[in-house]
Amino acid sequence: MTEASPWRLCVAPMMEWTTSPCRIFHRLLAPHARLYTEMVHANAAIHGDRARLLGFDPSEHPVALQLGGSEPDLLAQAARIGEDFGYDEINLNCGCPSERVQSGAFGACLMREPGLVADCVAAMRAAVGIPVTVKCRIGVDDQDEDANLLDFVERVHGAGCEVFLVHARKAWLKGLSPKENREIPPLNYERVRRLRKEFPQLTLVLNGGLASRAAVAEVIPDFDGVMLGRAAYHEPYLLAELERDLFDSDYTLPERAELLRALRPHMEARLARGESITHFTRHLLGLYQGRPGARRFRRLLSENAHRPGTGFELIERAIAAVE
């Protein structure tokens, strides 16, 4: 494998989706992808059930903890906790537009407060020895995409942030749901390309609308990496294809049944703790997307995984139904 940016292929943090079982599965698909947790608020990391909120399997490395918040001291404390847990990166959420996040004055709201974000980054960098990165939008509401984004990146970079993961859409804080904010504001890759020219020293990762190998191939020459969101979740085998495209042309694409059987020890460990197999199966539904038998596979898992006592034999039945 040729030397590549550690951020060359990333899977976006997604609430209720990029859980530890999901990341274990994605790691099997793409050995070199950088994986991100769901967003964890700094207060939750400090005061909550850390084992549940922050625990992860060693196979997930490299894995980043995404934090939400806007208080430098609390974020620094939470970042230190994340580093102690073994995370490879701390990422600050400056892009989520949900009303809950807005009411807490963090997420995409922070695009309006570059000075505060710079203070947060500086505090976290002083607290940890791992990279502190920022995931942001190109702006919010009626901000000037050029002037405001330039000011934001300049000030946050001045505080020591070297890696920006940029969702190439504005966020509309009023009038659009989080789902609509992922689809309605137009993509503006050119704005992020200009950012690349304005800050050639940065590691710049493009996020937004990248749902195919062709889409990734078109933009990857201009950036240090790409970040996939829903596409990686709904069509996970795309990650294996991108592992080959972006890291190693000799990478042997894994058989889907082989991937599922590799999950067995992870599933059985959770079953032994009294957990439901649905913690895993809900992330597997798109594995056969576009292939014969995909609907049978999804139906078998969806209709049976929640039944009490269901174990790995359901996965074998689903494999047999497709293979």
HUPEFEN-V930554 format. One record per residue. N is the residue number from 1. SS is DSSP state (H for helix, E for strand, C for the rest). PSI is psi in degrees with one decimal (NA if undefined). D_CENTER is the distance of its C-alpha to the mean C-alpha in whole Angstrom. Layout:
n = <N | N>
ss = <SS | SS>
psi = <PSI | PSI>
d_center = <D_CENTER | D_CENTER>
This chain:
n = <1 | 2 | 3 | 4 | 5 | 6 | 7 | 8 | 9 | 10 | 11 | 12 | 13 | 14 | 15 | 16 | 17 | 18 | 19 | 20 | 21 | 22 | 23 | 24 | 25 | 26 | 27 | 28 | 29 | 30 | 31 | 32 | 33 | 34 | 35 | 36 | 37 | 38 | 39 | 40 | 41 | 42 | 43 | 44 | 45 | 46 | 47 | 48 | 49 | 50 | 51 | 52 | 53 | 54 | 55 | 56 | 57 | 58 | 59 | 60 | 61 | 62 | 63 | 64 | 65 | 66 | 67 | 68 | 69 | 70 | 71 | 72 | 73 | 74 | 75 | 76 | 77 | 78 | 79 | 80 | 81 | 82 | 83 | 84 | 85 | 86 | 87 | 88 | 89 | 90 | 91 | 92 | 93 | 94 | 95 | 96 | 97 | 98 | 99 | 100 | 101 | 102 | 103 | 104 | 105 | 106 | 107 | 108 | 109 | 110 | 111 | 112 | 113 | 114 | 115 | 116 | 117 | 118 | 119 | 120 | 121 | 122 | 123 | 124 | 125 | 126 | 127 | 128 | 129 | 130 | 131 | 132 | 133 | 134 | 135 | 136 | 137 | 138 | 139 | 140 | 141 | 142 | 143 | 144 | 145 | 146 | 147 | 148 | 149 | 150 | 151 | 152 | 153 | 154 | 155 | 156 | 157 | 158 | 159 | 160 | 161 | 162 | 163 | 164 | 165 | 166 | 167 | 168 | 169 | 170 | 171 | 172 | 173 | 174 | 175 | 176 | 177 | 178 | 179 | 180 | 181 | 182 | 183 | 184 | 185 | 186 | 187 | 188 | 189 | 190 | 191 | 192 | 193 | 194 | 195 | 196 | 197 | 198 | 199 | 200 | 201 | 202 | 203 | 204 | 205 | 206 | 207 | 208 | 209 | 210 | 211 | 212 | 213 | 214 | 215 | 216 | 217 | 218 | 219 | 220 | 221 | 222 | 223 | 224 | 225 | 226 | 227 | 228 | 229 | 230 | 231 | 232 | 233 | 234 | 235 | 236 | 237 | 238 | 239 | 240 | 241 | 242 | 243 | 244 | 245 | 246 | 247 | 248 | 249 | 250 | 251 | 252 | 253 | 254 | 255 | 256 | 257 | 258 | 259 | 260 | 261 | 262 | 263 | 264 | 265 | 266 | 267 | 268 | 269 | 270 | 271 | 272 | 273 | 274 | 275 | 276 | 277 | 278 | 279 | 280 | 281 | 282 | 283 | 284 | 285 | 286 | 287 | 288 | 289 | 290 | 291 | 292 | 293 | 294 | 295 | 296 | 297 | 298 | 299 | 300 | 301 | 302 | 303 | 304 | 305 | 306 | 307 | 308 | 309 | 310 | 311 | 312 | 313 | 314 | 315 | 316 | 317 | 318 | 319 | 320 | 321 | 322 | 323>
ss = <C | C | C | C | C | C | C | C | E | E | E | C | C | C | C | C | C | C | C | H | H | H | H | H | H | H | H | H | H | C | C | C | C | E | E | E | E | E | E | E | E | H | H | H | H | H | H | C | C | H | H | H | H | H | C | C | C | H | H | H | C | C | E | E | E | E | E | E | C | C | C | H | H | H | H | H | H | H | H | H | H | H | H | H | H | C | C | C | E | E | E | E | E | E | C | C | C | C | H | H | H | H | H | C | C | C | H | H | H | H | H | H | C | H | H | H | H | H | H | H | H | H | H | H | H | H | H | C | C | C | E | E | E | E | E | E | E | E | E | E | C | C | C | C | H | H | H | H | H | H | H | H | H | H | H | H | H | H | C | C | C | C | E | E | E | E | E | E | E | E | E | C | C | C | C | C | C | H | H | H | H | C | C | C | C | C | C | C | H | H | H | H | H | H | H | H | H | H | C | C | C | C | E | E | E | E | E | C | C | C | C | C | H | H | H | H | H | H | H | H | H | H | C | C | E | E | E | E | C | H | H | H | H | H | C | C | H | H | H | H | H | H | H | H | H | H | C | C | C | C | C | C | C | C | C | H | H | H | H | H | H | H | C | H | H | H | H | H | H | H | H | H | C | C | C | C | C | H | H | H | H | C | C | C | C | C | C | C | C | C | C | C | C | H | H | H | H | H | H | H | H | H | H | H | C | C | C | C | C | C | C | C | H | H | H | H | H | H | H | H | H | H | C>
psi = <131.8 | 154.1 | 131.2 | 160.1 | 138.7 | -17.2 | 20.8 | -35.5 | 119.8 | 150.7 | 123.3 | 149.1 | 129.7 | 121.7 | 132.1 | 5.9 | -54.6 | 61.5 | 174.6 | -45.9 | -39.4 | -43.7 | -36.3 | -44.3 | -47.1 | -33.9 | -37.8 | -34.5 | -41.1 | 93.3 | -24.7 | 1.6 | 151.6 | 124.8 | 148.2 | 143.7 | 167.8 | 159.2 | 133.8 | 124.6 | 145.4 | -41.7 | -38.4 | -39.8 | -34.0 | -44.6 | -12.2 | -169.4 | 93.5 | -38.8 | -40.7 | -42.9 | -34.8 | -12.5 | 143.1 | 163.4 | 141.5 | -26.2 | -14.4 | -17.8 | 142.5 | 131.4 | 137.8 | 143.8 | 120.0 | 126.7 | 146.9 | 148.0 | 171.9 | 12.2 | 113.3 | -43.4 | -42.1 | -41.5 | -37.9 | -42.7 | -44.3 | -38.6 | -40.0 | -39.4 | -43.9 | -42.1 | -41.8 | -30.8 | -16.3 | 9.2 | 153.1 | -8.5 | 148.5 | 126.7 | 132.9 | 128.2 | 112.6 | 31.7 | -15.0 | 127.6 | 9.9 | 154.0 | -36.2 | -41.9 | -41.3 | -39.4 | -24.6 | 3.4 | 44.1 | -164.2 | -138.9 | -25.4 | -31.2 | -15.4 | -23.0 | -7.2 | 65.9 | -32.0 | -41.6 | -42.5 | -41.3 | -41.5 | -40.3 | -45.3 | -44.5 | -41.3 | -42.4 | -40.4 | -35.0 | -22.3 | -22.9 | 162.8 | 2.8 | 163.6 | 139.7 | 119.9 | 167.9 | 132.5 | 124.0 | 176.3 | -179.3 | -2.4 | 176.8 | 147.5 | -127.2 | 24.3 | 151.0 | 115.5 | -32.9 | -60.2 | -46.6 | -40.3 | -41.3 | -45.5 | -43.0 | -52.7 | -40.2 | -44.8 | -39.6 | -38.2 | -38.4 | -25.1 | -2.5 | 3.8 | 123.6 | -9.7 | 121.3 | 128.5 | 110.8 | 115.9 | 116.0 | 43.9 | 152.7 | 162.2 | 132.9 | 113.2 | -17.8 | 135.5 | -15.4 | 139.6 | 166.4 | -39.5 | -45.7 | -32.2 | -16.4 | -8.8 | -33.8 | -51.3 | 133.6 | 144.5 | 143.7 | 74.5 | -32.1 | -34.8 | -38.0 | -32.7 | -39.6 | -35.6 | -39.1 | -43.0 | -32.8 | -28.1 | 68.2 | -18.9 | -14.5 | 156.0 | 118.1 | 122.5 | 129.4 | 132.9 | 147.1 | 114.8 | 9.4 | 98.8 | 12.1 | 163.6 | -39.7 | -41.2 | -40.9 | -43.7 | -32.8 | -33.5 | -21.8 | -30.6 | -21.6 | -5.4 | 168.0 | -14.7 | 172.4 | 151.5 | 122.9 | 142.5 | -103.4 | -33.5 | -40.1 | -27.6 | -46.5 | -23.8 | 67.6 | -27.2 | -18.3 | -32.7 | -40.4 | -40.5 | -36.8 | -30.8 | -44.8 | -45.3 | -40.3 | -19.3 | -44.6 | 104.5 | -16.2 | 2.0 | 126.0 | 118.0 | 129.2 | 147.0 | 141.4 | -40.4 | -36.6 | -40.4 | -45.5 | -40.6 | -27.1 | -19.2 | -11.6 | -49.9 | -34.3 | -43.4 | -45.7 | -29.2 | -39.8 | -39.1 | -38.4 | -23.6 | 5.9 | 11.1 | 160.9 | 148.7 | -12.5 | -22.0 | -30.1 | -46.3 | -30.3 | -20.0 | -6.2 | -7.2 | -29.7 | 8.0 | -36.3 | 16.9 | 128.0 | 1.6 | 155.3 | 136.4 | -0.6 | -40.0 | -40.7 | -41.9 | -50.0 | -43.6 | -43.6 | -45.8 | -46.1 | -39.5 | -16.5 | -20.7 | -31.8 | -9.0 | 136.8 | 138.0 | 0.7 | 131.7 | -158.4 | -17.4 | -26.1 | -39.0 | -42.4 | -38.6 | -41.3 | -40.2 | -46.3 | -33.9 | -26.1 | -46.8 | NA>
d_center = <23 | 24 | 22 | 19 | 16 | 14 | 11 | 13 | 10 | 6 | 4 | 2 | 3 | 6 | 9 | 11 | 9 | 7 | 10 | 12 | 14 | 11 | 9 | 13 | 13 | 11 | 12 | 16 | 15 | 13 | 15 | 14 | 10 | 8 | 6 | 4 | 6 | 7 | 9 | 12 | 15 | 18 | 21 | 19 | 18 | 22 | 24 | 22 | 22 | 20 | 20 | 18 | 16 | 15 | 16 | 15 | 16 | 17 | 16 | 12 | 13 | 12 | 9 | 8 | 9 | 8 | 12 | 14 | 17 | 20 | 23 | 23 | 25 | 22 | 19 | 21 | 22 | 19 | 17 | 20 | 20 | 16 | 18 | 21 | 18 | 17 | 14 | 14 | 12 | 12 | 10 | 12 | 11 | 13 | 12 | 12 | 16 | 17 | 20 | 19 | 17 | 20 | 23 | 21 | 21 | 18 | 15 | 16 | 20 | 19 | 19 | 23 | 23 | 23 | 25 | 24 | 20 | 22 | 24 | 21 | 19 | 23 | 23 | 20 | 21 | 24 | 23 | 21 | 21 | 18 | 16 | 15 | 13 | 12 | 10 | 13 | 14 | 18 | 20 | 21 | 24 | 27 | 26 | 27 | 24 | 26 | 27 | 25 | 22 | 24 | 25 | 22 | 20 | 24 | 24 | 21 | 21 | 25 | 23 | 22 | 18 | 18 | 14 | 13 | 10 | 12 | 12 | 15 | 17 | 18 | 18 | 21 | 21 | 24 | 25 | 22 | 20 | 16 | 16 | 19 | 17 | 14 | 17 | 20 | 20 | 21 | 19 | 20 | 19 | 22 | 22 | 19 | 21 | 24 | 22 | 21 | 25 | 26 | 23 | 24 | 23 | 20 | 17 | 15 | 12 | 12 | 10 | 12 | 14 | 13 | 14 | 17 | 18 | 20 | 18 | 16 | 20 | 21 | 19 | 18 | 21 | 21 | 17 | 16 | 13 | 11 | 7 | 7 | 6 | 10 | 11 | 9 | 10 | 14 | 15 | 13 | 16 | 15 | 13 | 16 | 18 | 15 | 16 | 19 | 19 | 18 | 19 | 22 | 24 | 26 | 23 | 24 | 22 | 22 | 24 | 22 | 25 | 24 | 21 | 21 | 24 | 22 | 20 | 24 | 24 | 21 | 22 | 25 | 24 | 23 | 26 | 28 | 27 | 28 | 24 | 24 | 23 | 21 | 18 | 17 | 19 | 17 | 14 | 17 | 18 | 17 | 18 | 21 | 21 | 23 | 26 | 29 | 29 | 25 | 26 | 28 | 25 | 23 | 27 | 28 | 24 | 24 | 28 | 28 | 25 | 26 | 30 | 31 | 31 | 29 | 28 | 27 | 30 | 28 | 26 | 29 | 30 | 27 | 28 | 31 | 31 | 29 | 30>
